[in-house]
Amino acid sequence: MKFALMFLQMIPFIIEAIKKIEEFLPVPGVGKDKLALIRESLSAIFKEVDSIWPAVETLVAALVKMANASGIFKKSE
């Protein structure tokens, strides 16, 4: 239960981090680097993030996929 609550508390931060990172680095093809930046940022705030990283990574992928599909993030042609 503790990890579920922590995961829910991270969601607003994750969404904002994705938006800010994409705004700061709107470069295609560096998704792994952007994901690493999110992980490092979360680790600085939530010490237990490594224990739930697979779930966080899945959430990040889903949010980015949705942003791409909706046109929020522009993909290069």
PyMOL Python script that loads the backbone (N, CA, C, O; Angstrom):
from pymol import cmd

cmd.read_pdbstr("""\
ATOM      1  N   MET A   1       0.819  -1.191   0.000  1.00  0.00           N
ATOM      2  CA  MET A   1       0.000   0.000   0.000  1.00  0.00           C
ATOM      3  C   MET A   1       0.863   1.255   0.000  1.00  0.00           C
ATOM      4  O   MET A   1       0.528   2.250  -0.644  1.00  0.00           O
ATOM      5  N   LYS A   2       1.984   1.202   0.731  1.00  0.00           N
ATOM      6  CA  LYS A   2       2.887   2.337   0.812  1.00  0.00           C
ATOM      7  C   LYS A   2       3.386   2.728  -0.583  1.00  0.00           C
ATOM      8  O   LYS A   2       3.457   3.912  -0.912  1.00  0.00           O
ATOM      9  N   PHE A   3       3.730   1.729  -1.395  1.00  0.00           N
ATOM     10  CA  PHE A   3       4.259   2.019  -2.722  1.00  0.00           C
ATOM     11  C   PHE A   3       3.178   2.508  -3.667  1.00  0.00           C
ATOM     12  O   PHE A   3       3.449   3.321  -4.551  1.00  0.00           O
ATOM     13  N   ALA A   4       1.965   2.027  -3.496  1.00  0.00           N
ATOM     14  CA  ALA A   4       0.854   2.499  -4.323  1.00  0.00           C
ATOM     15  C   ALA A   4       0.594   3.978  -4.056  1.00  0.00           C
ATOM     16  O   ALA A   4       0.378   4.751  -4.990  1.00  0.00           O
ATOM     17  N   LEU A   5       0.616   4.365  -2.808  1.00  0.00           N
ATOM     18  CA  LEU A   5       0.421   5.770  -2.454  1.00  0.00           C
ATOM     19  C   LEU A   5       1.554   6.638  -2.999  1.00  0.00           C
ATOM     20  O   LEU A   5       1.313   7.719  -3.535  1.00  0.00           O
ATOM     21  N   MET A   6       2.778   6.160  -2.859  1.00  0.00           N
ATOM     22  CA  MET A   6       3.918   6.903  -3.377  1.00  0.00           C
ATOM     23  C   MET A   6       3.810   7.053  -4.897  1.00  0.00           C
ATOM     24  O   MET A   6       4.093   8.122  -5.438  1.00  0.00           O
ATOM     25  N   PHE A   7       3.405   5.995  -5.576  1.00  0.00           N
ATOM     26  CA  PHE A   7       3.233   6.020  -7.024  1.00  0.00           C
ATOM     27  C   PHE A   7       2.199   7.074  -7.419  1.00  0.00           C
ATOM     28  O   PHE A   7       2.427   7.850  -8.348  1.00  0.00           O
ATOM     29  N   LEU A   8       1.075   7.104  -6.723  1.00  0.00           N
ATOM     30  CA  LEU A   8       0.039   8.095  -7.013  1.00  0.00           C
ATOM     31  C   LEU A   8       0.529   9.518  -6.762  1.00  0.00           C
ATOM     32  O   LEU A   8       0.167  10.440  -7.492  1.00  0.00           O
ATOM     33  N   GLN A   9       1.345   9.692  -5.737  1.00  0.00           N
ATOM     34  CA  GLN A   9       1.882  11.021  -5.437  1.00  0.00           C
ATOM     35  C   GLN A   9       2.854  11.494  -6.509  1.00  0.00           C
ATOM     36  O   GLN A   9       3.028  12.697  -6.702  1.00  0.00           O
ATOM     37  N   MET A  10       3.485  10.562  -7.202  1.00  0.00           N
ATOM     38  CA  MET A  10       4.457  10.899  -8.238  1.00  0.00           C
ATOM     39  C   MET A  10       3.811  11.355  -9.548  1.00  0.00           C
ATOM     40  O   MET A  10       4.440  12.079 -10.320  1.00  0.00           O
ATOM     41  N   ILE A  11       2.585  10.949  -9.807  1.00  0.00           N
ATOM     42  CA  ILE A  11       1.971  11.178 -11.117  1.00  0.00           C
ATOM     43  C   ILE A  11       1.987  12.649 -11.537  1.00  0.00           C
ATOM     44  O   ILE A  11       2.420  12.933 -12.654  1.00  0.00           O
ATOM     45  N   PRO A  12       1.545  13.593 -10.719  1.00  0.00           N
ATOM     46  CA  PRO A  12       1.604  15.001 -11.168  1.00  0.00           C
ATOM     47  C   PRO A  12       3.034  15.457 -11.477  1.00  0.00           C
ATOM     48  O   PRO A  12       3.263  16.183 -12.444  1.00  0.00           O
ATOM     49  N   PHE A  13       3.983  15.032 -10.659  1.00  0.00           N
ATOM     50  CA  PHE A  13       5.382  15.385 -10.908  1.00  0.00           C
ATOM     51  C   PHE A  13       5.867  14.786 -12.223  1.00  0.00           C
ATOM     52  O   PHE A  13       6.553  15.454 -12.996  1.00  0.00           O
ATOM     53  N   ILE A  14       5.513  13.535 -12.478  1.00  0.00           N
ATOM     54  CA  ILE A  14       5.935  12.858 -13.704  1.00  0.00           C
ATOM     55  C   ILE A  14       5.377  13.580 -14.927  1.00  0.00           C
ATOM     56  O   ILE A  14       6.106  13.822 -15.889  1.00  0.00           O
ATOM     57  N   ILE A  15       4.102  13.924 -14.896  1.00  0.00           N
ATOM     58  CA  ILE A  15       3.481  14.628 -16.028  1.00  0.00           C
ATOM     59  C   ILE A  15       4.186  15.953 -16.271  1.00  0.00           C
ATOM     60  O   ILE A  15       4.522  16.278 -17.410  1.00  0.00           O
ATOM     61  N   GLU A  16       4.411  16.709 -15.226  1.00  0.00           N
ATOM     62  CA  GLU A  16       5.081  18.002 -15.366  1.00  0.00           C
ATOM     63  C   GLU A  16       6.520  17.820 -15.833  1.00  0.00           C
ATOM     64  O   GLU A  16       7.003  18.596 -16.658  1.00  0.00           O
ATOM     65  N   ALA A  17       7.203  16.817 -15.322  1.00  0.00           N
ATOM     66  CA  ALA A  17       8.589  16.558 -15.730  1.00  0.00           C
ATOM     67  C   ALA A  17       8.661  16.216 -17.212  1.00  0.00           C
ATOM     68  O   ALA A  17       9.544  16.705 -17.917  1.00  0.00           O
ATOM     69  N   ILE A  18       7.751  15.387 -17.690  1.00  0.00           N
ATOM     70  CA  ILE A  18       7.727  15.033 -19.113  1.00  0.00           C
ATOM     71  C   ILE A  18       7.550  16.289 -19.961  1.00  0.00           C
ATOM     72  O   ILE A  18       8.269  16.491 -20.939  1.00  0.00           O
ATOM     73  N   LYS A  19       6.595  17.126 -19.583  1.00  0.00           N
ATOM     74  CA  LYS A  19       6.339  18.350 -20.356  1.00  0.00           C
ATOM     75  C   LYS A  19       7.552  19.278 -20.349  1.00  0.00           C
ATOM     76  O   LYS A  19       7.934  19.805 -21.393  1.00  0.00           O
ATOM     77  N   LYS A  20       8.153  19.479 -19.190  1.00  0.00           N
ATOM     78  CA  LYS A  20       9.292  20.395 -19.083  1.00  0.00           C
ATOM     79  C   LYS A  20      10.515  19.857 -19.823  1.00  0.00           C
ATOM     80  O   LYS A  20      11.233  20.619 -20.470  1.00  0.00           O
ATOM     81  N   ILE A  21      10.752  18.568 -19.731  1.00  0.00           N
ATOM     82  CA  ILE A  21      11.893  17.975 -20.436  1.00  0.00           C
ATOM     83  C   ILE A  21      11.693  18.079 -21.944  1.00  0.00           C
ATOM     84  O   ILE A  21      12.636  18.385 -22.673  1.00  0.00           O
ATOM     85  N   GLU A  22      10.487  17.828 -22.411  1.00  0.00           N
ATOM     86  CA  GLU A  22      10.217  17.932 -23.840  1.00  0.00           C
ATOM     87  C   GLU A  22      10.329  19.383 -24.307  1.00  0.00           C
ATOM     88  O   GLU A  22      10.778  19.648 -25.422  1.00  0.00           O
ATOM     89  N   GLU A  23       9.924  20.308 -23.460  1.00  0.00           N
ATOM     90  CA  GLU A  23      10.059  21.732 -23.788  1.00  0.00           C
ATOM     91  C   GLU A  23      11.535  22.135 -23.843  1.00  0.00           C
ATOM     92  O   GLU A  23      11.947  22.895 -24.719  1.00  0.00           O
ATOM     93  N   PHE A  24      12.315  21.624 -22.910  1.00  0.00           N
ATOM     94  CA  PHE A  24      13.731  21.939 -22.811  1.00  0.00           C
ATOM     95  C   PHE A  24      14.544  21.251 -23.908  1.00  0.00           C
ATOM     96  O   PHE A  24      15.473  21.839 -24.461  1.00  0.00           O
ATOM     97  N   LEU A  25      14.191  20.008 -24.215  1.00  0.00           N
ATOM     98  CA  LEU A  25      14.905  19.212 -25.217  1.00  0.00           C
ATOM     99  C   LEU A  25      13.928  18.651 -26.242  1.00  0.00           C
ATOM    100  O   LEU A  25      13.607  17.463 -26.191  1.00  0.00           O
ATOM    101  N   PRO A  26      13.456  19.459 -27.153  1.00  0.00           N
ATOM    102  CA  PRO A  26      12.487  18.974 -28.135  1.00  0.00           C
ATOM    103  C   PRO A  26      13.147  18.204 -29.285  1.00  0.00           C
ATOM    104  O   PRO A  26      12.732  18.305 -30.439  1.00  0.00           O
ATOM    105  N   VAL A  27      14.165  17.448 -28.947  1.00  0.00           N
ATOM    106  CA  VAL A  27      14.957  16.713 -29.939  1.00  0.00           C
ATOM    107  C   VAL A  27      14.437  15.285 -30.044  1.00  0.00           C
ATOM    108  O   VAL A  27      14.348  14.582 -29.037  1.00  0.00           O
ATOM    109  N   PRO A  28      14.092  14.849 -31.254  1.00  0.00           N
ATOM    110  CA  PRO A  28      13.652  13.455 -31.406  1.00  0.00           C
ATOM    111  C   PRO A  28      14.832  12.491 -31.307  1.00  0.00           C
ATOM    112  O   PRO A  28      15.977  12.862 -31.566  1.00  0.00           O
ATOM    113  N   GLY A  29      14.538  11.266 -30.932  1.00  0.00           N
ATOM    114  CA  GLY A  29      15.558  10.228 -30.901  1.00  0.00           C
ATOM    115  C   GLY A  29      16.377  10.149 -29.630  1.00  0.00           C
ATOM    116  O   GLY A  29      17.315   9.355 -29.558  1.00  0.00           O
ATOM    117  N   VAL A  30      16.055  10.942 -28.632  1.00  0.00           N
ATOM    118  CA  VAL A  30      16.802  10.889 -27.369  1.00  0.00           C
ATOM    119  C   VAL A  30      15.877  10.510 -26.207  1.00  0.00           C
ATOM    120  O   VAL A  30      16.069  10.941 -25.070  1.00  0.00           O
ATOM    121  N   GLY A  31      14.888   9.707 -26.519  1.00  0.00           N
ATOM    122  CA  GLY A  31      13.921   9.294 -25.504  1.00  0.00           C
ATOM    123  C   GLY A  31      14.553   8.593 -24.319  1.00  0.00           C
ATOM    124  O   GLY A  31      14.126   8.792 -23.181  1.00  0.00           O
ATOM    125  N   LYS A  32      15.573   7.769 -24.570  1.00  0.00           N
ATOM    126  CA  LYS A  32      16.241   7.066 -23.463  1.00  0.00           C
ATOM    127  C   LYS A  32      16.921   8.052 -22.521  1.00  0.00           C
ATOM    128  O   LYS A  32      16.921   7.865 -21.304  1.00  0.00           O
ATOM    129  N   ASP A  33      17.493   9.092 -23.091  1.00  0.00           N
ATOM    130  CA  ASP A  33      18.141  10.113 -22.261  1.00  0.00           C
ATOM    131  C   ASP A  33      17.105  10.895 -21.456  1.00  0.00           C
ATOM    132  O   ASP A  33      17.331  11.211 -20.288  1.00  0.00           O
ATOM    133  N   LYS A  34      15.983  11.201 -22.073  1.00  0.00           N
ATOM    134  CA  LYS A  34      14.911  11.912 -21.373  1.00  0.00           C
ATOM    135  C   LYS A  34      14.344  11.048 -20.246  1.00  0.00           C
ATOM    136  O   LYS A  34      14.061  11.549 -19.157  1.00  0.00           O
ATOM    137  N   LEU A  35      14.180   9.749 -20.510  1.00  0.00           N
ATOM    138  CA  LEU A  35      13.699   8.823 -19.484  1.00  0.00           C
ATOM    139  C   LEU A  35      14.690   8.754 -18.321  1.00  0.00           C
ATOM    140  O   LEU A  35      14.284   8.726 -17.160  1.00  0.00           O
ATOM    141  N   ALA A  36      15.975   8.726 -18.631  1.00  0.00           N
ATOM    142  CA  ALA A  36      16.998   8.701 -17.582  1.00  0.00           C
ATOM    143  C   ALA A  36      16.935   9.974 -16.740  1.00  0.00           C
ATOM    144  O   ALA A  36      17.126   9.927 -15.525  1.00  0.00           O
ATOM    145  N   LEU A  37      16.671  11.098 -17.377  1.00  0.00           N
ATOM    146  CA  LEU A  37      16.540  12.362 -16.644  1.00  0.00           C
ATOM    147  C   LEU A  37      15.344  12.326 -15.700  1.00  0.00           C
ATOM    148  O   LEU A  37      15.418  12.813 -14.571  1.00  0.00           O
ATOM    149  N   ILE A  38      14.253  11.753 -16.165  1.00  0.00           N
ATOM    150  CA  ILE A  38      13.079  11.606 -15.291  1.00  0.00           C
ATOM    151  C   ILE A  38      13.414  10.712 -14.107  1.00  0.00           C
ATOM    152  O   ILE A  38      13.065  11.024 -12.968  1.00  0.00           O
ATOM    153  N   ARG A  39      14.094   9.595 -14.378  1.00  0.00           N
ATOM    154  CA  ARG A  39      14.445   8.677 -13.291  1.00  0.00           C
ATOM    155  C   ARG A  39      15.354   9.365 -12.271  1.00  0.00           C
ATOM    156  O   ARG A  39      15.143   9.236 -11.065  1.00  0.00           O
ATOM    157  N   GLU A  40      16.353  10.084 -12.746  1.00  0.00           N
ATOM    158  CA  GLU A  40      17.262  10.773 -11.835  1.00  0.00           C
ATOM    159  C   GLU A  40      16.528  11.842 -11.024  1.00  0.00           C
ATOM    160  O   GLU A  40      16.790  12.015  -9.834  1.00  0.00           O
ATOM    161  N   SER A  41      15.620  12.547 -11.665  1.00  0.00           N
ATOM    162  CA  SER A  41      14.843  13.569 -10.972  1.00  0.00           C
ATOM    163  C   SER A  41      13.968  12.953  -9.894  1.00  0.00           C
ATOM    164  O   SER A  41      13.911  13.451  -8.769  1.00  0.00           O
ATOM    165  N   LEU A  42      13.286  11.867 -10.242  1.00  0.00           N
ATOM    166  CA  LEU A  42      12.432  11.188  -9.262  1.00  0.00           C
ATOM    167  C   LEU A  42      13.256  10.615  -8.115  1.00  0.00           C
ATOM    168  O   LEU A  42      12.841  10.677  -6.958  1.00  0.00           O
ATOM    169  N   SER A  43      14.418  10.059  -8.433  1.00  0.00           N
ATOM    170  CA  SER A  43      15.272   9.484  -7.389  1.00  0.00           C
ATOM    171  C   SER A  43      15.736  10.538  -6.397  1.00  0.00           C
ATOM    172  O   SER A  43      15.949  10.239  -5.222  1.00  0.00           O
ATOM    173  N   ALA A  44      15.894  11.768  -6.867  1.00  0.00           N
ATOM    174  CA  ALA A  44      16.314  12.840  -5.967  1.00  0.00           C
ATOM    175  C   ALA A  44      15.218  13.200  -4.967  1.00  0.00           C
ATOM    176  O   ALA A  44      15.505  13.674  -3.867  1.00  0.00           O
ATOM    177  N   ILE A  45      13.976  12.977  -5.349  1.00  0.00           N
ATOM    178  CA  ILE A  45      12.842  13.346  -4.502  1.00  0.00           C
ATOM    179  C   ILE A  45      12.270  12.149  -3.742  1.00  0.00           C
ATOM    180  O   ILE A  45      11.976  12.235  -2.550  1.00  0.00           O
ATOM    181  N   PHE A  46      12.120  11.038  -4.454  1.00  0.00           N
ATOM    182  CA  PHE A  46      11.537   9.825  -3.889  1.00  0.00           C
ATOM    183  C   PHE A  46      12.624   8.759  -3.817  1.00  0.00           C
ATOM    184  O   PHE A  46      12.945   8.138  -4.831  1.00  0.00           O
ATOM    185  N   LYS A  47      13.179   8.545  -2.671  1.00  0.00           N
ATOM    186  CA  LYS A  47      14.315   7.631  -2.509  1.00  0.00           C
ATOM    187  C   LYS A  47      13.976   6.185  -2.896  1.00  0.00           C
ATOM    188  O   LYS A  47      14.864   5.438  -3.305  1.00  0.00           O
ATOM    189  N   GLU A  48      12.727   5.790  -2.774  1.00  0.00           N
ATOM    190  CA  GLU A  48      12.334   4.408  -3.055  1.00  0.00           C
ATOM    191  C   GLU A  48      11.971   4.173  -4.519  1.00  0.00           C
ATOM    192  O   GLU A  48      11.470   3.099  -4.854  1.00  0.00           O
ATOM    193  N   VAL A  49      12.207   5.138  -5.391  1.00  0.00           N
ATOM    194  CA  VAL A  49      11.750   5.023  -6.778  1.00  0.00           C
ATOM    195  C   VAL A  49      12.336   3.806  -7.478  1.00  0.00           C
ATOM    196  O   VAL A  49      11.679   3.219  -8.338  1.00  0.00           O
ATOM    197  N   ASP A  50      13.548   3.418  -7.131  1.00  0.00           N
ATOM    198  CA  ASP A  50      14.147   2.260  -7.798  1.00  0.00           C
ATOM    199  C   ASP A  50      13.332   0.999  -7.593  1.00  0.00           C
ATOM    200  O   ASP A  50      13.282   0.142  -8.475  1.00  0.00           O
ATOM    201  N   SER A  51      12.695   0.873  -6.446  1.00  0.00           N
ATOM    202  CA  SER A  51      11.922  -0.333  -6.155  1.00  0.00           C
ATOM    203  C   SER A  51      10.633  -0.415  -6.968  1.00  0.00           C
ATOM    204  O   SER A  51      10.077  -1.501  -7.132  1.00  0.00           O
ATOM    205  N   ILE A  52      10.152   0.716  -7.479  1.00  0.00           N
ATOM    206  CA  ILE A  52       8.930   0.695  -8.287  1.00  0.00           C
ATOM    207  C   ILE A  52       9.188   1.220  -9.703  1.00  0.00           C
ATOM    208  O   ILE A  52       8.249   1.546 -10.428  1.00  0.00           O
ATOM    209  N   TRP A  53      10.470   1.300 -10.092  1.00  0.00           N
ATOM    210  CA  TRP A  53      10.803   1.872 -11.383  1.00  0.00           C
ATOM    211  C   TRP A  53      10.071   1.219 -12.555  1.00  0.00           C
ATOM    212  O   TRP A  53       9.620   1.947 -13.439  1.00  0.00           O
ATOM    213  N   PRO A  54       9.922  -0.113 -12.619  1.00  0.00           N
ATOM    214  CA  PRO A  54       9.206  -0.687 -13.763  1.00  0.00           C
ATOM    215  C   PRO A  54       7.793  -0.104 -13.941  1.00  0.00           C
ATOM    216  O   PRO A  54       7.355   0.129 -15.067  1.00  0.00           O
ATOM    217  N   ALA A  55       7.098   0.124 -12.850  1.00  0.00           N
ATOM    218  CA  ALA A  55       5.754   0.711 -12.937  1.00  0.00           C
ATOM    219  C   ALA A  55       5.825   2.166 -13.379  1.00  0.00           C
ATOM    220  O   ALA A  55       5.002   2.612 -14.178  1.00  0.00           O
ATOM    221  N   VAL A  56       6.794   2.904 -12.870  1.00  0.00           N
ATOM    222  CA  VAL A  56       6.959   4.306 -13.252  1.00  0.00           C
ATOM    223  C   VAL A  56       7.331   4.399 -14.734  1.00  0.00           C
ATOM    224  O   VAL A  56       6.802   5.247 -15.453  1.00  0.00           O
ATOM    225  N   GLU A  57       8.224   3.545 -15.184  1.00  0.00           N
ATOM    226  CA  GLU A  57       8.633   3.541 -16.585  1.00  0.00           C
ATOM    227  C   GLU A  57       7.457   3.232 -17.505  1.00  0.00           C
ATOM    228  O   GLU A  57       7.332   3.823 -18.578  1.00  0.00           O
ATOM    229  N   THR A  58       6.605   2.315 -17.090  1.00  0.00           N
ATOM    230  CA  THR A  58       5.399   1.992 -17.864  1.00  0.00           C
ATOM    231  C   THR A  58       4.471   3.193 -17.931  1.00  0.00           C
ATOM    232  O   THR A  58       3.909   3.483 -18.987  1.00  0.00           O
ATOM    233  N   LEU A  59       4.304   3.893 -16.821  1.00  0.00           N
ATOM    234  CA  LEU A  59       3.475   5.092 -16.797  1.00  0.00           C
ATOM    235  C   LEU A  59       4.045   6.175 -17.714  1.00  0.00           C
ATOM    236  O   LEU A  59       3.302   6.796 -18.473  1.00  0.00           O
ATOM    237  N   VAL A  60       5.341   6.400 -17.649  1.00  0.00           N
ATOM    238  CA  VAL A  60       5.976   7.407 -18.502  1.00  0.00           C
ATOM    239  C   VAL A  60       5.752   7.063 -19.970  1.00  0.00           C
ATOM    240  O   VAL A  60       5.397   7.934 -20.765  1.00  0.00           O
ATOM    241  N   ALA A  61       5.955   5.808 -20.330  1.00  0.00           N
ATOM    242  CA  ALA A  61       5.757   5.380 -21.718  1.00  0.00           C
ATOM    243  C   ALA A  61       4.319   5.618 -22.162  1.00  0.00           C
ATOM    244  O   ALA A  61       4.087   6.083 -23.278  1.00  0.00           O
ATOM    245  N   ALA A  62       3.356   5.308 -21.306  1.00  0.00           N
ATOM    246  CA  ALA A  62       1.950   5.507 -21.646  1.00  0.00           C
ATOM    247  C   ALA A  62       1.617   6.993 -21.805  1.00  0.00           C
ATOM    248  O   ALA A  62       0.882   7.370 -22.718  1.00  0.00           O
ATOM    249  N   LEU A  63       2.148   7.822 -20.933  1.00  0.00           N
ATOM    250  CA  LEU A  63       1.890   9.266 -21.014  1.00  0.00           C
ATOM    251  C   LEU A  63       2.518   9.870 -22.268  1.00  0.00           C
ATOM    252  O   LEU A  63       1.895  10.700 -22.930  1.00  0.00           O
ATOM    253  N   VAL A  64       3.727   9.469 -22.595  1.00  0.00           N
ATOM    254  CA  VAL A  64       4.392   9.974 -23.801  1.00  0.00           C
ATOM    255  C   VAL A  64       3.657   9.495 -25.046  1.00  0.00           C
ATOM    256  O   VAL A  64       3.478  10.256 -25.997  1.00  0.00           O
ATOM    257  N   LYS A  65       3.233   8.238 -25.041  1.00  0.00           N
ATOM    258  CA  LYS A  65       2.475   7.700 -26.180  1.00  0.00           C
ATOM    259  C   LYS A  65       1.187   8.496 -26.390  1.00  0.00           C
ATOM    260  O   LYS A  65       0.836   8.827 -27.523  1.00  0.00           O
ATOM    261  N   MET A  66       0.489   8.802 -25.304  1.00  0.00           N
ATOM    262  CA  MET A  66      -0.746   9.565 -25.392  1.00  0.00           C
ATOM    263  C   MET A  66      -0.469  10.991 -25.882  1.00  0.00           C
ATOM    264  O   MET A  66      -1.223  11.528 -26.694  1.00  0.00           O
ATOM    265  N   ALA A  67       0.607  11.597 -25.390  1.00  0.00           N
ATOM    266  CA  ALA A  67       0.963  12.945 -25.830  1.00  0.00           C
ATOM    267  C   ALA A  67       1.324  12.953 -27.311  1.00  0.00           C
ATOM    268  O   ALA A  67       0.962  13.881 -28.035  1.00  0.00           O
ATOM    269  N   ASN A  68       2.031  11.931 -27.761  1.00  0.00           N
ATOM    270  CA  ASN A  68       2.374  11.832 -29.181  1.00  0.00           C
ATOM    271  C   ASN A  68       1.119  11.644 -30.035  1.00  0.00           C
ATOM    272  O   ASN A  68       0.959  12.301 -31.064  1.00  0.00           O
ATOM    273  N   ALA A  69       0.244  10.759 -29.610  1.00  0.00           N
ATOM    274  CA  ALA A  69      -0.973  10.459 -30.381  1.00  0.00           C
ATOM    275  C   ALA A  69      -1.909  11.659 -30.454  1.00  0.00           C
ATOM    276  O   ALA A  69      -2.593  11.858 -31.458  1.00  0.00           O
ATOM    277  N   SER A  70      -1.940  12.450 -29.400  1.00  0.00           N
ATOM    278  CA  SER A  70      -2.834  13.604 -29.377  1.00  0.00           C
ATOM    279  C   SER A  70      -2.220  14.845 -30.015  1.00  0.00           C
ATOM    280  O   SER A  70      -2.886  15.871 -30.152  1.00  0.00           O
ATOM    281  N   GLY A  71      -0.951  14.753 -30.405  1.00  0.00           N
ATOM    282  CA  GLY A  71      -0.296  15.885 -31.043  1.00  0.00           C
ATOM    283  C   GLY A  71       0.328  16.882 -30.084  1.00  0.00           C
ATOM    284  O   GLY A  71       0.821  17.925 -30.513  1.00  0.00           O
ATOM    285  N   ILE A  72       0.316  16.581 -28.799  1.00  0.00           N
ATOM    286  CA  ILE A  72       0.937  17.478 -27.828  1.00  0.00           C
ATOM    287  C   ILE A  72       2.432  17.568 -28.104  1.00  0.00           C
ATOM    288  O   ILE A  72       3.013  18.653 -28.098  1.00  0.00           O
ATOM    289  N   PHE A  73       3.045  16.416 -28.347  1.00  0.00           N
ATOM    290  CA  PHE A  73       4.451  16.371 -28.745  1.00  0.00           C
ATOM    291  C   PHE A  73       4.481  16.139 -30.236  1.00  0.00           C
ATOM    292  O   PHE A  73       3.785  15.265 -30.751  1.00  0.00           O
ATOM    293  N   LYS A  74       5.276  16.912 -30.920  1.00  0.00           N
ATOM    294  CA  LYS A  74       5.379  16.795 -32.366  1.00  0.00           C
ATOM    295  C   LYS A  74       6.515  15.857 -32.725  1.00  0.00           C
ATOM    296  O   LYS A  74       7.650  16.056 -32.292  1.00  0.00           O
ATOM    297  N   LYS A  75       6.218  14.840 -33.512  1.00  0.00           N
ATOM    298  CA  LYS A  75       7.248  13.913 -33.974  1.00  0.00           C
ATOM    299  C   LYS A  75       7.853  14.442 -35.262  1.00  0.00           C
ATOM    300  O   LYS A  75       7.176  15.085 -36.064  1.00  0.00           O
ATOM    301  N   SER A  76       9.117  14.168 -35.446  1.00  0.00           N
ATOM    302  CA  SER A  76       9.762  14.585 -36.697  1.00  0.00           C
ATOM    303  C   SER A  76       9.324  13.657 -37.814  1.00  0.00           C
ATOM    304  O   SER A  76       9.023  12.486 -37.586  1.00  0.00           O
ATOM    305  N   GLU A  77       9.292  14.185 -39.005  1.00  0.00           N
ATOM    306  CA  GLU A  77       8.866  13.408 -40.174  1.00  0.00           C
ATOM    307  C   GLU A  77      10.019  12.643 -40.743  1.00  0.00           C
ATOM    308  O   GLU A  77       9.858  11.929 -41.733  1.00  0.00           O
TER     309      GLU A  77
END
""", "prot")
cmd.dss("prot")
cmd.show_as("cartoon", "prot")
cmd.util.cbc("prot")
cmd.orient("prot")
